[in-house]
Each structure stands twice: as structure tokens, then as C-alpha cells.
Amino acid sequence: MASAASKQVHRVTLFKIPNSSDVQAVLDKYATMAQDAKKDGKPYILRCVAGPAANDERSQGYTLAAQTTFSSLDDMKYYDSECEAHAALKAVAKSKVEGPPLMVYFDKAVGASS
């Protein structure tokens, strides 16, 4: 039987940002994303964590990783199309990112939720 947590949408975004100071500028936006992102005047992101990728050949040039959890696919769609905080993040990242970010999401999660 699926738990309520399995309905959540987990999004992973990877960025290639060549300049380390630019990585920090994007991280600064992610640092407050869960509080800043509002839908109907209330925070709607369940969890948002981001950090610089480890310097490892398996990183394939990606220098920043972010994981964001939403209550629903509709919330993730809102994040992409209407969220002012996400628009501000994209404005900061746009000139710093090399190529488009890689983004995947899933809603059929297994394993621990913490």
C-alpha cells in the first residue's frame, strides 16, 4: 500500500556553473527558497536543499545540485510557471549557467523520508 509520502513530487536539478563564486550566488537564492516561495500567500515547498557538487569525475561537469520536494505535481508546475521566488532564482542563474540545467522528478519514491 502506498503511503501519503509517495504522492509527493521529488525534483532533482543539476547545474553546470563554471565559476565558483557564481555557484555561491545561486546557492544564496536556494538558501531561502522554501521560505520565500509562496502560493496563495503561504510557503508551499516541503523541502529544498542545494549544495556544490563534490569534485568527482562522476559529476560530469555539474557543479551544483538541488533537491526540491513538493506536495503535488500541480505545486511543481506552479513553481515552474508562476512562482516569483523561482523566477528570481532563474534570473540570477541565467547568465551563470553553462547550458540548460538537467532536471528530473519522480513521485513514486521508496526508502526513508528523512
PLY file of the C-alpha trace (Angstrom):
ply
format ascii 1.0
element vertex 114
property float x
property float y
property float z
element edge 113
property int vertex1
property int vertex2
end_header
0.00 0.00 0.00
1.40 3.41 -0.97
1.95 5.95 1.78
0.92 9.58 1.60
4.59 10.48 1.14
4.64 8.58 -2.16
2.29 11.26 -3.59
4.95 13.91 -3.09
6.98 15.04 -6.08
10.76 14.95 -5.68
12.72 17.11 -8.13
16.47 16.99 -8.70
18.15 19.77 -10.68
21.81 19.78 -11.72
23.65 22.87 -12.94
26.95 23.41 -14.72
28.27 26.70 -13.35
31.96 27.14 -14.21
32.78 29.98 -11.79
32.73 29.01 -8.09
31.63 32.50 -6.98
28.66 32.17 -9.33
27.81 28.83 -7.67
27.59 30.68 -4.36
25.28 33.34 -5.82
22.83 30.63 -6.93
23.15 28.81 -3.60
22.27 32.05 -1.81
18.92 32.05 -3.66
18.30 28.39 -2.83
19.13 29.01 0.86
15.81 30.77 1.43
13.73 29.22 -1.35
11.46 27.15 0.92
10.54 30.28 2.92
10.44 32.74 0.00
8.35 30.63 -2.38
4.68 31.35 -1.74
1.46 30.04 -3.25
-1.76 31.70 -2.10
0.38 33.67 0.36
1.78 30.57 2.09
5.02 28.58 1.74
4.34 25.51 -0.41
7.73 23.83 -0.88
8.07 20.94 1.56
11.85 20.70 1.35
14.58 22.43 -0.62
18.26 21.58 -0.25
21.14 22.53 -2.52
24.89 22.37 -2.47
28.02 22.38 -4.57
28.71 19.04 -6.23
31.70 17.12 -4.96
34.77 17.44 -7.16
34.50 13.97 -8.66
34.73 12.76 -12.27
31.29 11.17 -11.89
29.82 14.68 -11.53
30.34 15.06 -15.30
30.88 18.80 -15.05
27.84 19.53 -12.89
28.85 21.90 -10.11
25.62 22.45 -8.17
22.80 20.09 -7.21
19.38 20.96 -5.80
16.62 18.72 -4.49
13.14 20.16 -4.01
10.08 18.33 -2.68
6.52 19.39 -3.45
3.16 18.15 -2.16
1.90 17.60 -5.69
2.69 17.84 -9.39
0.46 20.94 -9.50
2.74 22.62 -6.95
5.79 21.80 -9.07
4.06 23.19 -12.17
3.26 26.36 -10.22
6.95 26.58 -9.23
7.96 26.40 -12.89
5.43 28.83 -14.31
4.20 31.26 -11.64
6.44 31.28 -8.55
8.11 34.68 -8.06
10.90 33.22 -5.90
11.76 30.66 -8.60
11.67 33.40 -11.25
14.17 35.36 -9.13
16.41 32.29 -8.87
16.28 31.79 -12.64
17.15 35.46 -13.20
20.28 35.10 -11.04
21.30 31.76 -12.57
20.60 32.54 -16.23
23.90 34.26 -17.05
25.94 31.94 -14.84
24.82 28.52 -16.04
26.56 26.74 -18.90
23.78 25.15 -20.94
20.34 24.26 -19.63
20.13 22.58 -16.21
19.34 18.87 -16.07
16.06 18.32 -14.21
14.31 15.08 -13.34
11.43 14.43 -10.99
9.64 11.42 -9.58
6.58 10.70 -7.46
6.97 7.02 -6.75
9.60 7.20 -4.02
10.87 4.28 -1.97
13.07 4.33 1.12
13.31 6.57 4.15
11.79 10.02 4.00
14.29 11.78 6.27
0 1
1 2
2 3
3 4
4 5
5 6
6 7
7 8
8 9
9 10
10 11
11 12
12 13
13 14
14 15
15 16
16 17
17 18
18 19
19 20
20 21
21 22
22 23
23 24
24 25
25 26
26 27
27 28
28 29
29 30
30 31
31 32
32 33
33 34
34 35
35 36
36 37
37 38
38 39
39 40
40 41
41 42
42 43
43 44
44 45
45 46
46 47
47 48
48 49
49 50
50 51
51 52
52 53
53 54
54 55
55 56
56 57
57 58
58 59
59 60
60 61
61 62
62 63
63 64
64 65
65 66
66 67
67 68
68 69
69 70
70 71
71 72
72 73
73 74
74 75
75 76
76 77
77 78
78 79
79 80
80 81
81 82
82 83
83 84
84 85
85 86
86 87
87 88
88 89
89 90
90 91
91 92
92 93
93 94
94 95
95 96
96 97
97 98
98 99
99 100
100 101
101 102
102 103
103 104
104 105
105 106
106 107
107 108
108 109
109 110
110 111
111 112
112 113
